[in-house]
Amino acid sequence: MPLMKSWVESANAPDCPFPLNNLPYGVFSTVGGEERCGVAIGDMILDIAAAEETGLVSIASTPVFDVPYWNDFIDLGGAIWETLRARLIELLSEGSDDQEAVAQLLIPMASASLHMPIAISEYTDFYAGRHHAQNVGTMFRGPENALPPNWLHIPIGYNGRASSVVVSGTDVRRPWGQLKSPEHDLPAFLPSRRFDIELEMGAIVGAASEWPLTVQEADDAIFGYVLLNDWSARDIQAWEYQPLGPFQAKATATSISPWIVTKAALEPFRCDTPAREFELLDHLKDVGPMLYNIDLDVTMAPQGKPATTITRTNYNEMYYSAAQQLAHHSTSGCPMNVGDLLGSGTISGPERANRGSLLELSWGGKEPLTLDSGDTRTFIEDGDTLTLSGTAKGDGFQIGFGKCTGTLLPAFKDPFKRQPS
């Protein structure tokens, strides 16, 4: 698919992340203004709530954009998703009859603040990247026992905390927790010393269900995708995870990018999942290309110093797709809600330069990274800013998600008195 031309000139630049082909959904505000639903186009934001108020957009009998989240719209279903996208393309395409009216509703992105695009209903994180699972398993159990026996048959996951999901730009505080190093007999309550990131994609569930879903039904139920950083306290996790898995180690924060890129915008970039070592059971089998060709990277910037790209990989490295994760999640009859967030699991590639976490990049702290600034890192230090980026590259255009960024603040000196250290 080639670039779709818009009368918003900035949207036609080949390096613009928000061309007419994209039209991602978010929530924004301006100085002194309320939070409102908006659509990114070039370097502008279309105030979709105002477009609904003026009648330029009308998709339901009652307003759906008079709230600062997209859940009400998403809940209307796939046919309405298509209707709005078609109307937005009509309004913003080169030669639109409504250009003058729509131009009055555009807000410069540079003058806006971005907020959580949806109200997160529930959050589930998966462990579905083969290279990541192989690397982590090799570190702790050796290459011959790297993958658990079930890993090649089901997408392993755990239920996280929706309350700790935050939008890009939100600072993250180094957490306290129980730590136990091998040289000590008993644990201690201390700030995490091995704080990490996980480079992931997040899928937004767009349809409620109370019954098992087929993979095709699950794919149809996904509304769109965001970048996701599942911040992780590796030392807290090492002590707590047996036998039930992560708990407090993953409860500090999960950052997502501010724009939801719809599944419709990503359709041209579909690609196949990797070859299977074991044939999946019928209820999890692929029903076509289930992944997307999305280049991903992470930069790290020490406080006051330039950023260094520390990893580059691609979403097509996943072993299980979001649709398979959602289908598996529903098999027990687990109810799924509009606004549920599914984390893909860490996305790593086959080479060291493709690893999606510092745990892997530094091989458990044994192989420090050297940044462009000359600083070395094994895990995140106070003041470091981590930024995730994602791009699907088309013919003369690209689809972007906006940055997913966060800065690590020092641990509280006393977490119960909330005194900064």
VEXKE-109480 format. One record per residue (C-alpha): residue number from 1; residue in one letter; x, y, z. Coordinates in Angstrom, 1 decimal, m for minus. Each point is the difference from the previous one (the first is absolute). Example, Ala and Ser with C-alpha at 12.3 -4.5 7.8 and 13.67 -1.06 7.14 Angstrom:
// residues 2
  num  residu      c1      c2      c3
    1       a    12.3    m4.5     7.8
    2       s     1.4     3.4    m0.7
// end
This chain:
// residues 421
  num  residu      c1      c2      c3
    1       m     0.0     0.0     0.0
    2       p     1.5     3.4    m0.9
    3       l    m0.3     3.3     2.0
    4       m    m3.5     1.4     0.2
    5       k     0.3     3.7    m0.7
    6       s    m1.5     2.5     2.6
    7       w    m0.6     3.7    m0.2
    8       v     1.9     0.1     3.3
    9       e     3.4     0.5    m1.7
   10       s     2.1    m1.3     3.0
   11       a    m1.8    m3.4    m0.3
   12       n     1.5    m0.6    m3.5
   13       a     3.6     0.0     1.1
   14       p     1.5    m3.4    m0.4
   15       d     1.5     0.1     3.5
   16       c    m3.3     1.2     1.7
   17       p    m1.3    m2.7     2.4
   18       f    m3.6     1.2    m0.4
   19       p    m1.0     0.0    m3.7
   20       l    m3.5    m0.4    m1.2
   21       n     0.7    m3.7    m0.2
   22       n     0.3    m0.1     3.8
   23       l    m2.5     2.2     1.9
   24       p     0.7    m1.3     3.5
   25       y    m2.3     0.9     2.9
   26       g     1.0     1.7     3.2
   27       v    m1.0     2.5     2.7
   28       f     1.5     3.5     0.3
   29       s    m0.4     3.3     1.7
   30       t     1.3     3.5    m0.5
   31       v     1.0     2.5     2.7
   32       g    m3.0     0.6     2.2
   33       g    m2.2    m2.3    m2.0
   34       e    m1.7    m3.3     0.7
   35       e     1.1    m3.4    m1.2
   36       r    m1.5    m0.9    m3.3
   37       c     0.0    m2.8    m2.6
   38       g     2.2     0.8    m3.0
   39       v     1.4    m1.5    m3.2
   40       a     3.6     0.5    m1.0
   41       i     0.6     1.3    m3.6
   42       g     3.4     1.3    m0.9
   43       d     1.2     2.4     2.6
   44       m    m3.6     0.8     1.0
   45       i    m2.8    m1.5     2.1
   46       l    m3.6     0.0    m1.2
   47       d    m2.3     0.7     2.9
   48       i    m2.4    m2.8    m0.7
   49       a    m2.3     1.1     2.9
   50       a    m0.4     3.4    m1.7
   51       a    m0.6    m1.7    m3.4
   52       e    m2.8    m2.0     1.6
   53       e    m1.4     3.1     1.6
   54       t    m0.1     1.9    m3.3
   55       g    m1.5    m2.9    m1.9
   56       l     3.1    m0.7    m2.2
   57       v     0.1    m3.4     1.6
   58       s    m3.1    m1.9     0.9
   59       i     0.2    m3.7     0.7
   60       a    m2.6    m0.7     2.7
   61       s    m3.3     1.4     1.2
   62       t     1.6     1.4     3.1
   63       p     3.4     1.6     0.5
   64       v     2.9    m2.4     0.6
   65       f     2.9     2.4     0.0
   66       d    m1.2     2.2     2.9
   67       v     2.3    m2.0     2.4
   68       p     3.8     0.0     0.3
   69       y     0.5    m3.6    m1.1
   70       w    m0.8    m2.2    m3.0
   71       n    m1.8    m2.9     1.7
   72       d    m3.5     1.2    m0.8
   73       f     0.9     0.2    m3.7
   74       i     1.8    m3.3     0.0
   75       d    m3.0    m1.7     1.6
   76       l    m2.1     0.8    m3.1
   77       g     1.7    m2.8    m2.0
   78       g     1.9    m0.6    m3.2
   79       a    m2.5     1.4    m2.4
   80       i     0.0     3.4     1.8
   81       w     3.9    m0.1     0.1
   82       e     0.0    m0.3    m3.8
   83       t    m2.6     2.8    m0.3
   84       l     2.0     2.4     2.0
   85       r     3.3    m0.8    m1.8
   86       a    m1.7     0.5    m3.4
   87       r    m1.5     3.3     1.1
   88       l     3.4     1.2     1.3
   89       i     1.7    m0.9    m3.3
   90       e    m2.7     1.9    m1.9
   91       l     0.4     3.1     2.2
   92       l     3.8     0.1    m0.1
   93       s     0.7    m1.2    m3.5
   94       e     1.4     2.4    m2.6
   95       g    m2.9     1.8    m1.7
   96       s    m2.5    m0.5     2.9
   97       d    m3.1     2.2    m0.3
   98       d     0.2     0.5     3.8
   99       q     3.6     1.2     0.2
  100       e    m0.9     3.5     1.2
  101       a    m2.3    m1.2     2.8
  102       v     2.4    m2.8     1.1
  103       a     3.0     2.4     0.1
  104       q    m1.7     1.9     2.8
  105       l     0.2    m3.1     2.1
  106       l     3.7    m0.8    m0.3
  107       i     2.2     0.5     3.0
  108       p     3.9     0.2    m0.4
  109       m     1.4    m3.1     1.6
  110       a     2.9     2.0     1.4
  111       s    m2.4     2.0     2.1
  112       a    m2.0    m3.0     1.4
  113       s     0.6    m2.4     2.9
  114       l    m0.9    m3.6    m0.5
  115       h    m1.8    m2.2     2.5
  116       m    m1.2    m3.6     0.4
  117       p    m2.0    m0.8    m3.1
  118       i    m2.2    m2.6     1.6
  119       a    m1.2    m1.1     3.4
  120       i     1.8    m3.3     0.5
  121       s    m2.4    m2.6     1.2
  122       e     2.4    m2.9     0.7
  123       y     3.7    m0.6    m0.8
  124       t     1.6    m3.3    m0.9
  125       d     3.7    m0.4    m0.9
  126       f     1.3    m3.0    m2.0
  127       y     3.3    m1.7    m0.4
  128       a    m0.3    m0.7    m3.7
  129       g     3.3     1.0    m1.6
  130       r     2.1    m3.1    m0.9
  131       h     3.4     1.7     0.1
  132       h    m0.7     1.8     3.3
  133       a    m1.3    m3.2     1.6
  134       q     3.0    m1.9    m1.3
  135       n     2.5     2.6     1.2
  136       v    m1.5     0.3     3.5
  137       g    m0.5    m3.7     0.4
  138       t     3.6    m0.6    m1.1
  139       m     1.3     2.5     2.6
  140       f    m1.9    m1.7     2.9
  141       r    m0.3    m3.7    m1.1
  142       g     2.5    m0.6    m2.8
  143       p    m0.8    m0.3    m3.7
  144       e    m1.2    m3.6     0.3
  145       n    m2.8     1.0     2.4
  146       a    m0.6     3.6    m1.2
  147       l    m3.6    m0.4    m1.0
  148       p    m2.6    m1.5     2.4
  149       p    m1.7    m3.1    m1.5
  150       n    m3.2     2.0    m0.7
  151       w     1.6     3.0    m1.7
  152       l    m0.3    m1.3    m3.6
  153       h    m3.6    m1.0     0.5
  154       i    m1.7     3.0     1.7
  155       p     0.7     3.7     0.4
  156       i     1.0     0.3     3.7
  157       g    m1.3     3.1     1.8
  158       y    m1.0     1.5     3.3
  159       n    m2.6     2.5     1.2
  160       g     1.6     3.4     0.8
  161       r    m1.3     3.2     1.4
  162       a    m2.1     2.4    m2.1
  163       s     0.5     2.6     2.6
  164       s     3.7     0.3    m0.7
  165       v    m0.3     0.6    m3.7
  166       v     1.2     3.5    m0.8
  167       v     0.3     2.1    m3.2
  168       s     3.3     0.9    m1.6
  169       g     1.8     2.8     1.8
  170       t    m0.9    m1.1     3.5
  171       d     3.0    m0.2     2.3
  172       v     0.5    m3.4     1.7
  173       r     1.3    m0.3     3.6
  174       r     2.5    m2.7     0.9
  175       p    m1.9    m2.5     2.1
  176       w     0.8    m1.6     3.4
  177       g    m0.5    m3.7     0.5
  178       q     1.2    m3.2     1.5
  179       l     3.4    m0.9    m1.4
  180       k     2.2    m3.0     0.8
  181       s     3.4    m0.5    m1.5
  182       p     1.7    m3.4     0.0
  183       e     2.5     1.0     2.6
  184       h    m2.7     0.8     2.6
  185       d    m2.1    m2.5     1.9
  186       l    m3.0     2.4     0.4
  187       p    m1.6     2.6    m2.1
  188       a     0.2     3.8     0.6
  189       f    m2.4     2.8    m0.8
  190       l     1.9     2.4    m2.3
  191       p    m0.3     2.0    m3.2
  192       s     0.2    m2.1    m3.2
  193       r     3.6    m0.1    m1.3
  194       r    m0.7    m1.7    m3.3
  195       f    m2.8     2.1    m1.5
  196       d    m0.7    m0.7    m3.7
  197       i    m2.2     0.5    m3.0
  198       e    m1.9    m2.4    m2.2
  199       l    m0.5     1.1    m3.7
  200       e    m3.5    m1.2    m0.8
  201       m    m3.1     0.8    m2.1
  202       g    m3.4     0.3     1.6
  203       a    m3.3    m1.1    m1.6
  204       i    m3.2     1.8     0.9
  205       v    m3.1    m2.3     0.2
  206       g    m2.9     1.5    m1.8
  207       a    m2.8    m2.4     0.7
  208       a    m1.4    m1.5     3.2
  209       s    m0.4    m3.8     0.3
  210       e    m1.0    m2.6     2.6
  211       w     0.8    m3.1    m2.0
  212       p     3.0    m1.6    m1.7
  213       l     1.1     1.8    m3.2
  214       t     1.4    m1.6    m3.1
  215       v     3.3     1.6    m1.3
  216       q    m2.0     1.7    m2.8
  217       e    m2.6     1.3     2.5
  218       a     2.9     1.3     2.2
  219       d     1.7     1.7    m2.9
  220       d    m3.3     1.7    m0.9
  221       a    m0.4     1.1     3.6
  222       i     3.3     1.9     0.1
  223       f    m0.4     3.7    m0.5
  224       g     3.5     1.2    m0.3
  225       y     3.6     0.1     1.3
  226       v     2.3     2.1     2.2
  227       l     3.7    m0.2     1.0
  228       l     0.4    m1.4     3.5
  229       n     2.8     0.1     2.5
  230       d    m0.6    m2.4     2.9
  231       w     2.5     1.3     2.5
  232       s     1.4    m2.9     2.0
  233       a     1.9    m0.3     3.3
  234       r     2.1    m3.1    m0.7
  235       d     1.3    m0.5     3.5
  236       i    m3.4     0.2     1.5
  237       q    m1.2    m2.5    m2.6
  238       a     2.8    m2.4     0.6
  239       w    m1.1    m0.4     3.7
  240       e    m3.7     0.0    m0.4
  241       y    m0.8    m1.7    m3.3
  242       q     0.1    m3.6     1.2
  243       p    m2.5    m1.6    m0.2
  244       l    m2.6     2.4    m1.3
  245       g     2.0     2.4    m2.2
  246       p     0.4     3.8     0.0
  247       f    m1.9     2.1     2.5
  248       q     1.5     3.2     1.5
  249       a     2.9    m0.2    m2.5
  250       k    m2.4     1.1    m2.7
  251       a    m2.4     2.2     2.0
  252       t     2.0     3.3     0.0
  253       a    m1.1     1.2    m3.4
  254       t    m0.8    m1.0    m3.5
  255       s     0.5     2.9    m2.6
  256       i    m2.0     0.2    m3.2
  257       s     0.4     2.3    m3.0
  258       p    m2.7     2.7    m0.2
  259       w    m1.5    m0.9    m3.4
  260       i    m2.0    m3.1    m0.8
  261       v     0.9    m1.2    m3.5
  262       t    m3.0    m1.8    m1.4
  263       k     0.1    m3.5    m1.4
  264       a    m1.4     1.5    m3.2
  265       a     3.1     2.2    m0.4
  266       l     2.3    m3.0     0.5
  267       e    m1.7    m2.4    m2.4
  268       p     2.6     0.6    m2.8
  269       f     2.8    m1.1     2.3
  270       r    m1.4    m3.4     1.0
  271       c     2.5    m2.9     0.0
  272       d     0.3    m3.6     1.1
  273       t     0.9    m1.3     3.4
  274       p     3.2    m2.1     0.1
  275       a     0.1    m3.7    m0.9
  276       r    m1.3    m2.2     2.7
  277       e     2.1    m2.6     1.8
  278       f    m3.2    m1.8     1.0
  279       e    m3.3     0.3    m1.7
  280       l    m2.3     2.1     2.1
  281       l    m3.3    m1.4     1.2
  282       d    m3.0     0.9    m2.2
  283       h    m1.3     2.8     2.2
  284       l     3.4     1.9    m0.3
  285       k     0.9    m0.7    m3.6
  286       d     0.9     3.0    m2.3
  287       v    m2.8     1.1    m2.3
  288       g     2.2     2.0    m2.3
  289       p     2.7     2.7     0.5
  290       m    m0.5     0.8     3.7
  291       l     3.0     2.3     0.7
  292       y     1.1     3.4    m1.3
  293       n     3.3     1.2    m1.5
  294       i     0.7     2.9     2.5
  295       d     3.6     1.1     0.6
  296       l     0.6     0.7     3.7
  297       d     2.9     1.7     1.8
  298       v     0.9     1.2     3.5
  299       t     2.2     2.9     1.0
  300       m     1.6     0.7     3.4
  301       a     1.0     3.5     1.1
  302       p     1.8     0.6     3.3
  303       q    m1.1     3.3     1.7
  304       g     1.3     3.0    m1.9
  305       k     1.7    m2.2    m2.7
  306       p    m0.9    m1.1    m3.6
  307       a    m2.0    m3.1    m0.7
  308       t     1.5    m3.2    m1.3
  309       t    m1.9    m2.6    m1.9
  310       i     0.4    m3.2     2.0
  311       t    m2.1    m2.4    m2.0
  312       r    m1.8    m0.5    m3.4
  313       t    m2.4    m2.8    m0.7
  314       n    m3.4    m0.6    m1.7
  315       y    m3.4    m1.1     1.2
  316       n     0.1    m2.8    m2.6
  317       e     2.4    m1.9     2.4
  318       m    m2.9    m0.9     2.3
  319       y    m0.9    m3.8     0.2
  320       y    m3.6     0.6     0.9
  321       s    m2.2     2.8    m1.5
  322       a    m2.3     2.2     2.1
  323       a    m3.0    m1.8    m1.5
  324       q     1.4    m3.4     1.3
  325       q     0.6     1.6     3.4
  326       l    m3.5     1.3     0.2
  327       a    m1.5    m3.3    m1.2
  328       h     2.0    m1.9     2.6
  329       h    m1.0     2.5     2.7
  330       s    m3.7    m0.7    m0.8
  331       t     0.1    m3.8    m0.1
  332       s    m1.1    m0.4     3.7
  333       g    m3.0     2.3    m0.6
  334       c     2.0     2.9     1.5
  335       p    m2.0     3.1    m0.8
  336       m     1.8     2.6    m2.1
  337       n    m0.9     3.7     0.0
  338       v     0.3     2.9    m2.3
  339       g     3.2     1.8     1.0
  340       d     1.8    m3.1     1.2
  341       l     3.7     0.3    m0.7
  342       l     2.2    m3.0    m1.1
  343       g     3.8     0.4     0.2
  344       s     1.7    m2.1    m2.6
  345       g     3.0    m1.0     2.2
  346       t     3.5     1.2    m0.7
  347       i     0.9     0.2    m3.6
  348       s     3.6    m1.1    m0.7
  349       g     1.7    m1.1    m3.2
  350       p     2.7    m2.5    m0.6
  351       e     3.1     2.3     0.5
  352       r     1.2     1.8     3.1
  353       a    m0.9     3.4    m1.7
  354       n    m3.6    m1.2    m0.3
  355       r    m0.6    m0.8     3.7
  356       g    m3.0     1.7     1.5
  357       s     1.1     0.3     3.7
  358       l     3.1     1.0     1.9
  359       l    m0.1    m3.4     1.7
  360       e     0.8    m1.5    m3.4
  361       l     2.2     2.9    m1.3
  362       s     2.3    m0.2     3.0
  363       w    m0.5    m3.8     0.4
  364       g    m1.1     0.2     3.5
  365       g     2.4     2.9     0.9
  366       k     3.1    m1.9    m1.1
  367       e     0.5     1.9    m3.3
  368       p    m0.5     3.8     0.5
  369       l    m1.1     2.2    m2.8
  370       t     2.1     3.1    m1.0
  371       l    m2.1     2.9    m1.0
  372       d     0.9     2.7    m2.5
  373       s     0.6     2.3     3.0
  374       g     2.7    m2.3     1.3
  375       d    m2.2    m1.1     2.9
  376       t    m0.5    m3.8     0.6
  377       r    m3.2    m1.7     1.0
  378       t    m1.1    m3.4     1.2
  379       f    m3.4     1.1     1.1
  380       i    m1.8     3.4     0.2
  381       e     1.5     2.7     2.2
  382       d    m1.8     2.9     1.6
  383       g    m0.6     2.8    m2.5
  384       d     0.2    m2.2    m3.0
  385       t    m2.7     0.5    m2.7
  386       l    m1.2    m3.0    m2.0
  387       t    m1.8     0.6    m3.3
  388       l    m1.7    m2.6    m2.2
  389       s    m0.8     0.7    m3.6
  390       g    m1.9    m2.0    m2.7
  391       t    m0.3     0.5    m3.7
  392       a    m1.8    m2.0    m2.8
  393       k     1.5     1.1    m3.3
  394       g    m2.1     0.2    m3.1
  395       d     0.4     1.3    m3.5
  396       g     0.9     3.7     0.5
  397       f    m1.5     0.1     3.5
  398       q     0.4    m1.4     3.5
  399       i    m2.4    m0.9     2.8
  400       g     1.2     1.2     3.5
  401       f    m1.4    m0.4     3.5
  402       g     1.6     3.1     1.7
  403       k     2.7    m0.5     2.6
  404       c    m0.3    m2.2     3.0
  405       t     2.3     1.7     2.5
  406       g     0.6     0.1     3.8
  407       t     2.7     1.2     2.3
  408       l     1.1    m1.9     3.1
  409       l    m0.2     2.0     3.2
  410       p     2.0    m0.9     3.2
  411       a    m1.7    m2.3     2.5
  412       f    m1.6     1.7     3.0
  413       k     2.3     0.2     3.0
  414       d    m2.8    m1.3     2.1
  415       p    m2.8    m1.5    m2.2
  416       f    m2.5     0.2     2.8
  417       k     0.5     3.7     0.5
  418       r     0.5     0.7    m3.7
  419       q     3.2     2.0     0.6
  420       p     2.1     0.5    m3.1
  421       s     3.6    m1.3     0.5
// end
